[in-house]
Amino acid sequence: MSVGHALAKNSALQIGGKLLGTVFGLVTFYLMLHFFNTDGFGLYTTAMTYVTIFAIIVDFGLTLTTTQMISEKGVNESKILGNLVSMRILTATIFMSLAPISAYFIPQYATIMHIIMIGSVTYFISAIAQMFLGVFQKRLDVFMVVVAEIINRSLSLAGIILVGLSHGNITQASVAFLLGILVQLLIVVIATKRHVQFRLEIDLAIWREIVLRSWPIGISILFNLLYLKGDIFFMSIFHISFTEIGQYGSAYKVVDVMTMIPVTFMGLMLPLLTTAWTQNKLSQFHSHLQNAFDLLAIIALPFAFGSVVLGVPIMTAVKSDLILAGQVLSVLGPSVAILYFGSLYGHTVVAINKQKIMTFAYAIVAAFAIAGYVLFIPKYGAWAAAWVTLGSELFIAILAYLVVATTAHVKTNLSMFIKALAASAVMTAAIIYIPSPNVFLTMGFGIVVYIAALITFGGPKPKDVLRLFKPNPVRVPESTL
């Protein structure tokens, strides 16, 4: 199967699976708000944000390093995977244990300690499950990964419903997510064994190589978490109410949903970019990168415009008191669009092995974000968190692009971007001047107008979008599969 066809098939499968899983996630989010109210959701969001900080540290670049190392020509995939998983289990045990231990000494977290403890175990299991994703991305065969995630989401949703209907509390509800990820891990491990017969092992030479490769990514991720997760952390430290955190967290839930698309897609693109770059197939590398840019532009721009004009109607349709969440979404929405391109060039930095340079960029952005959070959150609360997030995403996207452009001599064609931008403007005007009594009808109408405008301006038809994944009729060498 050609690279283009394989990528198209698996991108559609994984993104489709993510969308289905996202539907479960959104329903879960809706039910949590209604079962446990905005302040209860704020409690949960605060606890899980704190745990996420340690989970991001645990990753330390190993997930991306796994995909990169096992995609290289002539490697012993079984041995490398066994060592990577062993390292992940060790580091996850250490750092996820620190989450509840350190939280014990933060007075503001006394009421959410049980959620932090359950969340730490949940993220420990999730961290291990993530290590196997590269095996399937390398083979462009992600069916079982998609199945496992959907089952996870389904079980979590069922658990939330059970707890809610039995008038349980938010701590009990967090157990549902633990059970879901445990089942996902079991499925992924069994599926991995069909491709790679690995065993846990410790080879110090391989561990040294893993550390040498992953530490620039890990340090970058560490700086990333300071501006990606620092918002809610600093809001809790500065005694912003759980209700306001719940409002901000509700808007950020939309951000989390939308960021799944570029992360999923670029996870599939990374092996192809790495292979093309290491084999010095620069025309193929540039073609993959351009096609990814075009597709992400088509998705990101209408969301950015739509979130500005429909933020409040969407969030208040979820729950009538989420007015602040809708207002904040008008800032966070455009930051998501920027993140799409930041993810594109951030993953490309890994493919061209320029992680060390980007470490300094992430450090600069982290310092900027922390300063913004500390200076403005005490006075402006959720609004400060939102604007600092947008500024940080813009800053890092620009820096990542500059690294890729100067190293790989990339000249991005903005034709599709401009078409998507114009179509988004038309969509926005239609939404404003042709109102609908129902926000969901308005969203559907806006999507139809956007697609029609994009086609009119010379963009691809929906059925032709997968054409973007067919840059050249080149086949991936068997040694890389």
C-alpha positions as CSV (number, residue, x, y, z in Angstrom):
1,M,0.0,0.0,0.0
2,S,1.3,3.5,-0.9
3,V,2.2,6.0,1.8
4,G,-0.6,8.2,0.8
5,H,-3.3,5.5,0.8
6,A,-2.1,4.1,4.1
7,L,-1.9,7.5,5.8
8,A,-5.3,8.5,4.4
9,K,-6.9,5.3,5.6
10,N,-5.4,5.4,9.1
11,S,-5.8,9.1,9.6
12,A,-9.5,8.8,8.8
13,L,-9.8,5.8,11.1
14,Q,-7.9,7.3,14.0
15,I,-9.5,10.8,13.6
16,G,-12.9,9.1,13.2
17,G,-12.2,7.1,16.3
18,K,-11.2,10.3,18.2
19,L,-14.3,12.0,17.1
20,L,-16.5,9.2,18.3
21,G,-14.5,9.0,21.5
22,T,-14.9,12.8,21.7
23,V,-18.7,12.4,21.5
24,F,-18.5,10.1,24.6
25,G,-16.2,12.6,26.3
26,L,-18.5,15.5,25.6
27,V,-21.5,13.6,26.9
28,T,-19.5,12.7,30.0
29,F,-18.5,16.4,30.4
30,Y,-22.2,17.4,30.1
31,L,-23.3,14.8,32.6
32,M,-20.6,15.8,35.1
33,L,-21.7,19.4,35.0
34,H,-25.3,18.5,35.6
35,F,-24.7,15.7,38.2
36,F,-22.0,17.6,40.2
37,N,-22.6,21.2,39.2
38,T,-20.1,23.8,38.1
39,D,-18.2,23.9,41.4
40,G,-18.0,20.1,41.5
41,F,-16.5,20.1,38.0
42,G,-14.2,22.8,39.2
43,L,-13.0,20.6,42.0
44,Y,-12.4,17.7,39.6
45,T,-10.6,20.0,37.0
46,T,-8.3,21.5,39.7
47,A,-7.3,18.0,41.0
48,M,-6.7,16.5,37.5
49,T,-4.8,19.5,36.4
50,Y,-2.4,19.1,39.3
51,V,-2.0,15.4,38.5
52,T,-1.5,16.1,34.8
53,I,1.5,18.2,35.7
54,F,3.2,15.1,37.0
55,A,1.9,13.0,34.1
56,I,3.5,15.3,31.6
57,I,6.8,15.1,33.5
58,V,6.6,11.3,33.4
59,D,6.3,11.4,29.6
60,F,9.7,13.1,29.3
61,G,9.6,12.7,25.6
62,L,9.4,8.9,25.7
63,T,6.2,8.7,23.6
64,L,7.6,10.6,20.7
65,T,11.0,8.9,21.2
66,T,9.3,5.5,20.9
67,T,7.8,6.4,17.5
68,Q,11.0,7.9,16.3
69,M,13.3,5.1,17.4
70,I,11.2,2.1,16.2
71,S,10.6,3.8,12.8
72,E,14.3,3.9,11.9
73,K,15.8,1.5,9.5
74,G,17.3,-1.8,10.7
75,V,16.4,-1.4,14.4
76,N,15.6,-4.3,16.8
77,E,12.0,-3.1,17.5
78,S,11.3,-5.8,20.2
79,K,14.4,-4.9,22.3
80,I,13.9,-1.1,22.0
81,L,10.2,-1.4,22.9
82,G,10.9,-3.6,25.9
83,N,13.5,-1.1,27.3
84,L,11.2,1.9,26.6
85,V,8.3,0.3,28.4
86,S,10.5,-0.7,31.3
87,M,11.8,2.9,31.6
88,R,8.3,4.2,31.5
89,I,7.1,2.0,34.3
90,L,10.0,3.0,36.5
91,T,9.6,6.8,35.9
92,A,5.8,6.6,36.1
93,T,6.0,4.9,39.5
94,I,8.3,7.5,40.9
95,F,6.6,10.7,39.6
96,M,3.0,9.7,39.8
97,S,3.6,8.8,43.5
98,L,4.9,12.3,44.0
99,A,1.6,13.9,43.0
100,P,-0.5,12.9,46.1
101,I,2.6,13.2,48.3
102,S,3.3,16.8,47.3
103,A,-0.4,17.7,47.3
104,Y,-0.6,16.8,50.9
105,F,1.5,19.9,51.8
106,I,-0.7,22.3,49.8
107,P,-3.6,23.5,52.0
108,Q,-5.8,24.4,49.1
109,Y,-5.9,20.8,48.0
110,A,-7.1,19.2,51.2
111,T,-10.6,18.9,49.9
112,I,-9.5,17.1,46.6
113,M,-6.8,14.7,48.0
114,H,-8.9,11.6,47.2
115,I,-9.4,12.7,43.6
116,I,-5.7,13.4,43.2
117,M,-4.9,9.9,44.5
118,I,-7.3,8.2,42.1
119,G,-6.1,10.5,39.3
120,S,-2.5,9.6,39.9
121,V,-3.2,5.9,39.4
122,T,-5.3,6.7,36.3
123,Y,-2.5,8.6,34.7
124,F,0.1,6.0,35.7
125,I,-1.9,3.4,33.7
126,S,-2.4,5.9,30.9
127,A,1.3,6.7,30.7
128,I,2.1,3.0,30.1
129,A,-0.6,2.6,27.5
130,Q,0.7,5.5,25.5
131,M,4.1,3.7,25.0
132,F,2.5,1.2,22.6
133,L,1.0,3.8,20.3
134,G,4.2,4.1,18.2
135,V,4.0,0.4,17.3
136,F,0.7,1.0,15.5
137,Q,1.6,4.4,14.1
138,K,4.7,3.0,12.5
139,R,2.7,0.4,10.7
140,L,-0.1,2.9,9.8
141,D,-2.5,0.4,11.4
142,V,-4.3,2.0,14.3
143,F,-7.6,0.0,14.3
144,M,-7.1,-1.6,17.7
145,V,-5.8,1.7,19.3
146,V,-9.1,3.3,18.2
147,V,-11.2,0.4,19.5
148,A,-9.4,0.5,22.8
149,E,-10.0,4.2,23.3
150,I,-13.6,4.0,22.3
151,I,-14.2,1.2,24.9
152,N,-12.4,3.3,27.5
153,R,-14.6,6.3,26.8
154,S,-17.7,4.1,26.8
155,L,-16.9,2.5,30.2
156,S,-16.1,5.9,31.7
157,L,-19.4,7.3,30.5
158,A,-21.3,4.4,31.8
159,G,-19.6,4.8,35.2
160,I,-20.4,8.5,35.4
161,I,-24.1,7.7,34.6
162,L,-24.1,5.0,37.3
163,V,-22.6,7.3,39.9
164,G,-24.7,10.3,39.0
165,L,-28.0,8.4,39.0
166,S,-27.1,6.8,42.4
167,H,-26.4,10.3,43.8
168,G,-22.7,9.6,44.3
169,N,-20.0,12.3,44.6
170,I,-17.3,13.5,42.3
171,T,-14.6,11.4,43.9
172,Q,-16.6,8.2,43.1
173,A,-17.1,9.5,39.6
174,S,-13.3,9.7,39.1
175,V,-13.0,5.9,39.6
176,A,-14.9,5.5,36.4
177,F,-12.0,7.0,34.4
178,L,-9.6,4.6,36.2
179,L,-11.5,1.5,35.2
180,G,-11.8,2.8,31.6
181,I,-8.1,3.3,31.1
182,L,-7.3,0.0,32.7
183,V,-9.3,-1.8,30.1
184,Q,-7.7,0.3,27.4
185,L,-4.3,-0.8,28.5
186,L,-5.1,-4.5,28.5
187,I,-6.5,-4.3,24.9
188,V,-3.5,-2.3,23.6
189,V,-0.9,-4.7,25.2
190,I,-2.7,-7.7,23.7
191,A,-2.8,-6.0,20.3
192,T,0.8,-5.0,20.5
193,K,1.9,-8.6,21.2
194,R,0.5,-9.5,17.8
195,H,3.0,-7.3,16.1
196,V,6.0,-7.3,18.5
197,Q,6.9,-10.0,20.9
198,F,8.6,-7.8,23.5
199,R,9.5,-8.4,27.1
200,L,10.5,-5.9,29.8
201,E,14.2,-5.5,30.0
202,I,17.0,-3.2,31.1
203,D,19.8,-2.6,28.7
204,L,21.9,0.3,30.0
205,A,23.3,1.1,26.6
206,I,19.8,1.4,25.1
207,W,18.6,3.4,28.2
208,R,21.5,5.8,27.7
209,E,20.5,6.2,24.0
210,I,16.9,6.8,25.0
211,V,17.9,9.4,27.5
212,L,20.1,11.2,25.0
213,R,17.3,11.3,22.5
214,S,14.4,12.1,24.8
215,W,15.9,14.6,27.2
216,P,15.5,17.6,24.8
217,I,11.9,16.6,24.2
218,G,11.4,16.0,27.9
219,I,12.8,19.4,28.9
220,S,10.6,21.0,26.2
221,I,7.6,19.2,27.5
222,L,8.4,20.3,31.0
223,F,8.5,23.9,29.9
224,N,5.3,23.2,27.9
225,L,3.4,22.2,30.9
226,L,4.3,25.5,32.7
227,Y,2.2,27.4,30.2
228,L,-0.3,24.7,29.1
229,K,-1.3,23.6,32.6
230,G,0.0,26.5,34.7
231,D,-3.3,28.4,34.1
232,I,-5.5,26.3,36.3
233,F,-2.7,25.5,38.8
234,F,-2.0,29.2,39.4
235,M,-5.8,29.9,39.6
236,S,-6.1,27.4,42.4
237,I,-2.9,28.7,44.2
238,F,-4.2,32.3,44.1
239,H,-7.5,31.2,45.6
240,I,-9.7,31.7,42.5
241,S,-13.0,30.0,43.4
242,F,-13.8,26.5,42.3
243,T,-16.8,27.9,40.5
244,E,-14.7,30.2,38.3
245,I,-12.2,27.4,37.7
246,G,-15.2,25.2,36.7
247,Q,-16.2,27.9,34.2
248,Y,-12.7,28.1,32.8
249,G,-12.3,24.4,32.8
250,S,-15.6,24.0,30.9
251,A,-14.3,26.3,28.2
252,Y,-11.0,24.5,28.2
253,K,-12.8,21.2,27.8
254,V,-13.7,22.4,24.3
255,V,-10.0,23.2,23.7
256,D,-9.0,19.7,24.9
257,V,-11.5,18.1,22.4
258,M,-10.2,20.1,19.5
259,T,-6.5,19.6,20.2
260,M,-7.0,15.9,19.9
261,I,-7.1,16.3,16.1
262,P,-3.7,17.8,15.4
263,V,-2.0,15.6,18.1
264,T,-3.6,12.5,16.6
265,F,-2.8,13.5,13.0
266,M,0.7,14.5,13.7
267,G,1.3,11.3,15.6
268,L,0.6,9.5,12.3
269,M,2.7,12.0,10.3
270,L,5.7,11.8,12.5
271,P,7.0,8.4,11.2
272,L,6.6,9.5,7.6
273,L,8.4,12.8,8.2
274,T,11.1,11.0,10.1
275,T,11.6,8.4,7.4
276,A,11.6,11.0,4.6
277,W,14.1,13.2,6.5
278,T,16.5,10.5,7.5
279,Q,16.5,9.0,4.0
280,N,17.1,12.5,2.5
281,K,13.9,12.5,0.5
282,L,13.4,16.2,0.8
283,S,10.8,16.6,-1.8
284,Q,8.7,13.9,-0.1
285,F,9.3,15.6,3.3
286,H,8.2,19.0,2.1
287,S,5.1,17.5,0.4
288,H,4.1,15.7,3.6
289,L,4.6,18.9,5.6
290,Q,2.6,21.1,3.1
291,N,-0.3,18.7,2.9
292,A,-0.5,18.6,6.7
293,F,-0.4,22.4,6.9
294,D,-3.3,22.6,4.4
295,L,-5.5,20.1,6.2
296,L,-4.9,21.7,9.6
297,A,-5.7,25.1,8.1
298,I,-9.0,23.8,6.7
299,I,-10.0,22.5,10.2
300,A,-8.5,25.2,12.5
301,L,-9.6,28.4,10.9
302,P,-13.4,27.9,10.9
303,F,-13.2,26.7,14.5
304,A,-11.4,29.9,15.6
305,F,-14.0,32.1,13.9
306,G,-16.9,30.1,15.1
307,S,-15.7,30.1,18.7
308,V,-15.7,33.9,18.8
309,V,-19.3,34.3,17.6
310,L,-20.8,31.2,19.1
311,G,-18.8,30.8,22.3
312,V,-21.6,32.0,24.7
313,P,-24.5,30.3,22.9
314,I,-22.7,27.0,22.8
315,M,-21.6,27.0,26.5
316,T,-25.0,28.2,27.8
317,A,-26.7,25.5,25.7
318,V,-24.6,23.0,27.7
319,K,-25.5,24.6,31.0
320,S,-27.3,27.9,31.5
321,D,-24.8,29.3,34.0
322,L,-21.7,28.9,31.8
323,I,-21.8,32.5,30.5
324,L,-18.2,33.2,31.6
325,A,-17.1,29.9,30.0
326,G,-18.6,31.0,26.7
327,Q,-16.9,34.4,26.9
328,V,-13.5,32.8,27.7
329,L,-14.0,30.4,24.8
330,S,-13.9,33.4,22.4
331,V,-10.2,33.8,23.5
332,L,-9.3,30.1,23.9
333,G,-10.9,29.2,20.5
334,P,-8.3,31.2,18.4
335,S,-5.6,29.8,20.6
336,V,-6.6,26.3,19.5
337,A,-6.2,27.3,15.9
338,I,-2.7,28.5,16.7
339,L,-2.0,25.3,18.5
340,Y,-2.8,23.3,15.4
341,F,0.2,24.9,13.6
342,G,2.3,24.8,16.7
343,S,1.7,21.0,16.9
344,L,2.5,20.7,13.2
345,Y,5.9,22.4,13.5
346,G,6.6,21.0,17.0
347,H,6.3,17.4,15.7
348,T,8.4,18.3,12.7
349,V,11.1,19.6,15.0
350,V,11.3,16.0,16.4
351,A,11.4,14.5,12.9
352,I,14.4,16.6,11.9
353,N,16.0,16.0,15.3
354,K,16.3,19.7,16.4
355,Q,14.7,19.2,19.8
356,K,17.7,20.8,21.6
357,I,17.3,24.1,19.8
358,M,13.6,24.1,20.7
359,T,14.3,23.6,24.3
360,F,15.5,27.2,24.6
361,A,12.3,28.4,22.8
362,Y,10.1,26.5,25.2
363,A,12.0,27.9,28.1
364,I,11.4,31.5,26.9
365,V,7.7,30.9,26.4
366,A,7.4,29.2,29.8
367,A,9.0,32.2,31.5
368,F,6.7,34.5,29.7
369,A,3.6,32.5,30.7
370,I,4.6,32.1,34.3
371,A,5.1,35.9,34.6
372,G,1.7,36.5,33.0
373,Y,0.0,34.1,35.3
374,V,1.6,35.5,38.4
375,L,1.0,39.1,37.5
376,F,-2.5,39.0,36.1
377,I,-4.4,35.9,37.5
378,P,-4.8,37.4,41.0
379,K,-6.6,40.4,39.5
380,Y,-8.3,39.1,36.3
381,G,-8.7,35.4,37.0
382,A,-10.0,33.3,34.1
383,W,-9.5,36.1,31.6
384,A,-5.8,36.4,32.4
385,A,-5.4,32.7,32.1
386,A,-7.1,32.7,28.7
387,W,-5.1,35.6,27.2
388,V,-1.7,34.3,28.5
389,T,-2.6,30.9,26.9
390,L,-3.3,32.5,23.6
391,G,-0.1,34.5,23.7
392,S,2.0,31.5,24.6
393,E,0.6,29.4,21.8
394,L,1.3,32.1,19.3
395,F,4.9,32.6,20.5
396,I,5.8,28.9,20.5
397,A,4.2,28.3,17.1
398,I,6.3,31.1,15.6
399,L,9.5,29.8,17.1
400,A,8.8,26.2,16.1
401,Y,8.2,27.3,12.5
402,L,11.4,29.3,12.4
403,V,13.4,26.3,13.5
404,V,11.8,24.1,10.8
405,A,12.0,26.7,8.1
406,T,15.7,27.5,8.7
407,T,16.7,23.8,9.1
408,A,14.6,22.2,6.4
409,H,14.4,25.2,4.1
410,V,10.7,25.0,4.1
411,K,8.7,27.5,2.1
412,T,5.0,27.1,3.0
413,N,2.4,27.7,0.3
414,L,-0.3,29.8,1.9
415,S,-2.9,29.3,-0.9
416,M,-5.1,26.8,1.0
417,F,-4.7,28.9,4.2
418,I,-6.0,32.0,2.5
419,K,-8.9,30.0,1.0
420,A,-9.9,28.6,4.4
421,L,-9.5,32.1,5.9
422,A,-11.8,33.6,3.3
423,A,-14.4,30.8,3.7
424,S,-14.3,31.2,7.5
425,A,-15.1,34.9,7.1
426,V,-18.0,34.1,4.9
427,M,-19.2,31.6,7.4
428,T,-19.0,34.1,10.2
429,A,-21.0,36.7,8.3
430,A,-23.7,34.2,7.5
431,I,-24.0,33.1,11.2
432,I,-24.3,36.8,12.3
433,Y,-26.7,38.0,9.6
434,I,-28.8,34.9,9.2
435,P,-29.5,33.9,12.9
436,S,-31.1,30.7,13.9
437,P,-33.2,30.0,17.1
438,N,-31.1,27.1,18.0
439,V,-27.3,27.2,18.4
440,F,-26.8,23.7,17.0
441,L,-28.8,24.5,13.9
442,T,-26.6,27.6,13.6
443,M,-23.5,25.4,13.8
444,G,-24.7,23.0,11.2
445,F,-25.7,26.0,8.9
446,G,-22.2,27.5,9.5
447,I,-20.5,24.3,8.5
448,V,-22.5,24.0,5.3
449,V,-21.8,27.6,4.4
450,Y,-18.1,27.1,5.1
451,I,-17.8,24.0,3.0
452,A,-19.6,25.7,0.1
453,A,-17.5,28.8,0.4
454,L,-14.3,26.8,0.5
455,I,-15.2,24.9,-2.6
456,T,-16.2,28.2,-4.3
457,F,-12.8,29.7,-3.5
458,G,-11.0,26.7,-5.1
459,G,-10.5,24.5,-2.0
460,P,-11.1,20.7,-2.0
461,K,-14.5,19.1,-1.8
462,P,-15.1,17.0,1.3
463,K,-14.6,13.8,-0.7
464,D,-11.3,15.1,-2.0
465,V,-9.8,16.1,1.4
466,L,-8.0,12.8,1.6
467,R,-6.1,13.8,-1.6
468,L,-4.0,15.9,0.7
469,F,-2.5,12.7,2.0
470,K,-1.2,11.6,-1.4
471,P,1.8,13.8,-2.1
472,N,3.8,11.3,-4.2
473,P,3.2,7.7,-5.3
474,V,6.1,6.6,-3.1
475,R,6.1,3.4,-1.0
476,V,7.5,3.2,2.5
477,P,10.5,0.7,2.4
478,E,9.6,-2.6,4.1
479,S,12.5,-2.1,6.5
480,T,10.6,0.8,8.1
481,L,7.4,-1.1,8.4
